[in-house]
Every structure is written in structure tokens, then in C-alpha cells.
Amino acid sequence: MRTRLNPVPKLFGLVAVIAAVASWLWFRSVETPPWGGNTPSSAMENKAEDEPPDTPSADFKPFTFITYNVKNWLVSHQAPVKSAESKAAIIELLVGGKPDVIGLCEIGSVNDVREIQGLLKAAGIDLPHHYHTGGEDSVRHLAMLSRFPIISTERPNLQLQGFEQSMQRGILDTTLDIGGRPVRFIGLHLKSKRIVPEFNEAAVRIAEARHVRRHIDGILAENPAAALVAYGDFNDTTRSLSTRAINGTYRTPGYLNHVHIGDSRGETWTYRYAIENTYTRIDFVTVSAALRRYVKKERSRVIDDPGWDTASDHRPVLVRFE
């Protein structure tokens, strides 16, 4: 006797598969791009490179940018004095990168900025222009050194919504004249993951990131074609809420793209936490749509030259724009 199979389970199975595929496609269309090489973000970058630029490429002056947390190049009762060996290692790493612009985190006073300037100049890297700023933290600051003239700076309001305190390290906002083109740099050093009794560090970091994003949105609303670099020590990973807040909404004109690069071995981490022997990527360079097509990834890298661990617990991130 021939048994007749019930088609209903097969039908439900087919519907479930179709629903799962549809859900996956929807999720991929709205999520923040995953980390890696062949990702939607990378595809968009490659596509952008093939598109004709808004202005002739010949007008673009190439430059090399480095962001670097130099680990307490400062005077503080909270941290040991920065050793001469550590300072020399930092200078050696920076000189090896031949930067035109440097964004520094965990720098102390203006005198500390000038010390780095002088040491770099003695080693053959002359970056005569500098800018120094900060937030509530009276010890650790942000600074920029540049071969190009600084044409404007802005000190944004640092008060966080829903919190009594302002941003601890502030926002560095400066515009450079690079070959006749204004390029705006937003330097950041968000709240660390160090637990304190006064407040929730993660909540403050997210609030800082959202505050920064509102500032960036204001810049791009005024000039959607602005060439903008947001960089620094975000103190969290690629997929964290705070990092994603700075990026903005994926697949929108104001979205900031991470420059996905690695070191000489292809490893992408930038910070080593020695106590737990962990390695994470928390230092980033992100760019607006107007700059994305000029990123030269094959000439960009996480600097892992010898002596990086003597210099700092962070590794510098170098991005070449051409």
C-alpha cells in the first residue's frame, strides 16, 4: 500500500527558510558593517574609489596622518614620570612613519607638546604648527602637530546631557589648510574602562560619543562635503555602542568609515592591557565620505616597529591620504 506524504511540513519548512533569508538580508542592510577585509564597508570603499571625485584628484595634496596615545607624556602624581627611554621610543616610531600631521592623546601641558615638537625636529620631522586642548581632566590633554597651517579651531560645548560633568578629555576640533583644501580633524579620548565609584564609566563613554556625534552632525549639516577625520582613543571596540555612535548611521551620507588596516602581520589590535594580557582595537581613524576615496590603504598601517611596547601601551595608527 502506498503511503501518501503530507506536504504541509515541507511547505512550512520552505516558508521558514524564505523568512530566515529575508530577515538576514534586512539585518545586513541596517547593521553597522562588521570588522574585516571583504565586508560591506570595504566594498563601499572600493566602489567609492572607482567613482569620479567631486573635485579633480590633481588638486588633492597627499599627506600622512598618525594618531597616537603616548601614555602619560605629562607630569602627574597619578603616574610614574615618563622615562627618557620611553620618550625616545615614541619619537623613533613617529619619525619612522614620516607624518605630516599627528593627533596625540594623553599629552600634558603645552610645554610637553613643544618638547615633542623639538625632539621630532631634531630628528628631521618639522611640524611647526600645534594646537592643545582638553576637558575636565586637568592633567591629560589632546594635541595636534602639523606641517600645514592651522586655519581655525573650535572649542565645542563639553557638557554631557543627563550628567553633571562635562567631557573629561574634551574634543579637539581644528581645521588645517592642506594644499589649499580645508581638512577638519576631530580628536577624541573617551572615558576609559577604569571603574570609578562616582558614575558608570560605560554610560559616560556612550554619552560622550553621542555628544561628539551631535557635534559632527552639525558640521556635516552645514557642509555635507566637508573633508573630516574623526580619530583617537575611543576606549572601546568596533562594535561597541559608543564607537557606533561616533560612526553614525550606516549607509547614510554622514556615516564615518573606519580605515580598516593592520600591522605587518595583519593584526589589527592597538592596545595591550598588560595586567590581563589582552589585545584590543580601541584606537581608530574614521573619515567622511568626501575623504574616503583618498585613503591609500596599502600605504596605511598599525605601526608595530620595534620598541612600540617601550614607547606606550598603545600602538600608533598611520593613514596615508593620496
Secondary structure, 3 states (H helix, E strand, C coil): CCCCCCCHHHHHHHHHHHHHHHHHHHHHHHCCCCCCCCCHHHHHHHHHHHCCCCCCHHHCCCEEEEEEEEEEECCCCCCCCCCHHHHHHHHHHHHHHCCCEEEEEEECCHHHHHHHHHHHHHCCCCCCEEEEECCCCCCCEEEEEECCCEEEEECCCCECCCCCCECCCCEEEEEEEECCEEEEEEEEECCCCCCCCCCCHHHHHHHHHHHHHHHHHHHHHHCCCCEEEEEEECCCCCCCHHHHHHHCCCCCCCCCEECCCCCCCCCCCCEEECCCCEEECCEEEEECHHHHCCECHHHCEECCCCCHHHHCCECCEEEEEC
